[in-house]
Amino acid sequence: MTGRRVDALAAPPTWPNYAETRCASRDGKRTYLVRASLPSGPAPAAGFPVLCMLDGDWTRPALVAALSSAPSAIIVGIGYDSDEEGRKAARAYDYTPQVVAGRSEFDPRVPAWRSGGAAPFLDMLEARLLPDALAHCPADRSRMTLFGHSYGGLCVLYSLLERAPVFKRYAAASPSLWWRDGHFLRTTLEASTRPDAPETAASRGRELLVMAGERERWHPRSVGPDGSPQSRLGGVPTLPSMRQLVHAVEACGMAKAELSVFPEMGHGDMLLASALRALHFCTRNDA
């Protein structure tokens, strides 16, 4: 997997030991903006744990506010050098797995957006974006956590269940299990009942944290009757599917899994709240 390094920028004053780089995707259609921040204190002998955050453009405000009191970790935010609409289209492609190999697929809610690019995106993340970001960092590569919200949460689950293990911990916030009529949840449930289930989580040491808001709902349409997302009513509660997912992941032996429910929170509220929770998940002591 190749990518073209574009440039490196000076550190904003609000982030300690901060570096920013840009790298073009292999197909040249997206430019990744990678922001890495190191704790200001001395590194442990094995190095700092690493939190890799999808949607780094949107999670950054919460992490900037938390850096002064946060547990020590290297934070790598993966974002896009694009405007807001460009980011939305890019993540719809990068964070969703392909259903039918070799077929062009498009987002079920916004047909103008391509989907199905999770595999090449994770190739790029694992082979280029993360190694570049951590090349000169005192990082403990055995304690890396991948975090994502919504479509990003779906990508985290895909990385856990379908990819060779690169991360030790996976934090999936409000994952879009509704995507493609529940395709990903169905395949996970099917995998949990196969007699050839993989080796147990204890032998791998991998952990999954699924986070969901108590008030989250899935809606069959992206907007309500007056054309705005705010006017949507009803919807399907997400928590039953989240519980099914956690049980299935444990049953198929892919990770030690847990569900964390955030009281009174909806889908949008979960982005920043779950990012902060993921930081503590990344740095908690190993069992």
N, C-alpha and C positions, 0 to 999 in steps of 0.2 A: 504494500500500500504506500503510495507516494502522496506528498502534499507539498505545496510551495509556500515557504516561509516568506511573509511579506515584510514585516518590520517589527521593531520593539519600541515601546514608548516609555517615557519616564514615569516614575511612581507618583500617583496622587498622594497628597500629604496625609490623607485620612487612613491609609493602609500601611502598616509597618512592613518593611522588607518586601515591597510589592514589585511585581514585574507583569508586563502586559505584552502579549505577542499575538500576531495574526497569522493564520495559515489557511490556504485555499483548499477546498475539498478536491478529491481526485477528479471529479467531473467538471470542476471549475465553476459550478453554479452557486456555491455558498462560500463565504469567508468566515472562518471561526475566529472569535475573539476570546482568547484564553487569558484569564487573570489569575495569577497565583500570589498568595500571601503567606509569609512565614511568621510564626510567633517571634516576638522580640527577645525572648529568654533563651538560655542555652539549651541545645538539643540533648535529649536522652542519648545514652550510648548506642541504642539501636536505631535512633532517628525518631522524628515525629510521625504519628499516624497521619494519614492523608484522607481528606474528604473531597471527593470529586463531585461537583454539583452541576447537573444539567440545568438549563434555564438560568445560567449564571447572571444574565442581564437583570433578571427580575428578583433573584434571591439576594443580590449583593447589598441592597439597603439594610436588610435585617442583619446581615453578617458584619457590615461596617459598624453598626451600633453595638454588636456583641463582642467585637474583637478584644476590647480592653479587659473584659471579664470572662471571656470564653476559655474553656479548657484548651490546652496547647495542641494545635493541629495545623498542618499545612492545608490551606483551603485553595482548591483549584476550581474556578468557575468557568464552565464552558458556555459561551454565548455566541452571538453572531454580530458581525460588523454590518449592520443593516438597520433600516427603520423598523417601526413596530410591525407593520404589515408583513415586511420581509421576514422578520423573526418568526411570526406565526406560521407562515408558509414553510419556512425552513424546518421548524421543529415538527410540523405535521408529517414531513417526509422522513426526517432523521430518527424520530422516536417511535415509529410504528413498524412492526414486522410485516413482511410480505406474506400473503395468504397463498397465492398461486405463483410458483416459480416461473420467471420469464414473462409475466404479464404486467403491463402497466396498470397501476392501481391509483385510485384517487380518494381523497378524504370523503367519508360518507356524509359529512355535514357541509363542507365547502368544496364542491366538485372542482373548483379551479386549482386546488392544492393537490399536489402529488403525495402519495403515501407509499409505505413499504420499504423505506430505506434504512431500517434499523441495523441490518447486518453490515452494510458497508460503513455506516457511521461508527459502529462499535469497532470495526477493523481499524478505522482511522484513529479513534480515541485510544485504543490499546497500543497501536503500533507507532503513533506519531504524537498526538496531542499531549497525552500524559507523560510519555518519556521526555519530550521536549521541555514541558513545564517543570519536571522534577530533576532535570539533568544536573543541576548544581545545588540541589536542595538536600538537606540531611533527612531524607525520607525513609521511613520503615515500610518497605514495599510489601511486607507480610501483613500490614494493618491498613489496608486501603478500603474505603467505603464509597459506594456509588449511590447518589441521591437523585431522585427526580419526582416531580409532581405532575399529576394528570397524565397527559401523553408521556411526559418524562417518567412517571411512575410505571407506566406500561413498558417503557424501554428498560427500566431497571429489572422488572420481572423477566423480560425476554433475555437479558444478559445472564440472570441467575439460572434460568431453566433451559436455555438453549445454547449457551456458549461455554467454552472451556473456562475454568475458574481463574479469574484475574484478581477479583476483589474478594475480601474476606467477609465484608458486611454489605448488605443491600438495604437501602431505606426507600421504600415505595410509598409516596404520599398520594392519596386519592387516585390510585391508578385507574385508567379508563377501561375498566373491564367490560363496559358496554360495547366497546369498539368491535365492528364487524359482527354485530348481533351476538356478542359474547364469545367469539371464536377462541380467544386466548384462554378464558376461564374454562371453556369446554375441554380444550386440549390438555390443560393442567389437571382437570378432574379425571380425564381418561388415563393420563400418565400415572396417577396415584393408584389406579387399580390394576396396573399391569404386573404380571408375576416377575418380570425382568427389571424391576425397579432398581435404580442405581445404588451404590454403596451409601451407607447411612451418613447423616449429617455429622455425627460425632467423629467419624474418621476424616471428614473434610474440615470441620471447624467453621463452616460458613453459617452466617446468621442473616435472617430476614426480619426487618421491622416494617410492617404495613401500618400506615396511619390513615385515619379517616375522620371526618367531622360528623358529629352526631346528627346534624341537620342536612347532610348532603343527600341530593337526589339526582337521579339520571333522568334526562328528558329526551324524548324521541326526536325533538326538533331543536335547533340551535337558538331559535328566537320564539317569543310569545306572540299572541294574537295581534298586538299592535306593532310588531316588527322589532321589538327590543328584547334582549335577554332578560331584562328586569321584569317583564310582564309574564314570564312563564309561571304556571301554577302546577301544583300536584307533583308529578314525577315519581320515580321508583326509588325507595330508600336503598342506599348502597350497602349498608352494614351487613345484611345477610350474605351478599356475594363476597364481601371481604372476609367474613368468617369461613365461608366455603374455601376460599383461596388458601388461607392460612392452614386449614386442616389438610388440604390436598398437598401443599408443599411439604408439610411434615410427613404425610403418608408416603410420598414418593421418595423420601430420603434425601432431598436436595439441600435442605437447610433446616436449622433450628428456627422456627418461625413464631412471631408474636404479633398481636394486633393491639394498637394503641388508639383509643377513641378520644377525640377532643370534644368535650361538652360544648354545646351551643354553637358550634362552628359549621359554616357552610363551605362549599367548594373553594371559593375565592379566598376566604379567610385562611384556609389551610396552607397556602403557599409559604408565607413567611413563618407562620407558627411551626410548621413541620420542618422547615430548614433549620431552625434553631434546635429543635428536638433531634434532628439528624446529627448535628454537631456533637451533642452529648453522647449519642449512640456510637459515633465514631471513636470517641475517646474513653469510653467506659472501660474498666479493667477487663482483661480477658478472664474467662472462667478457668 
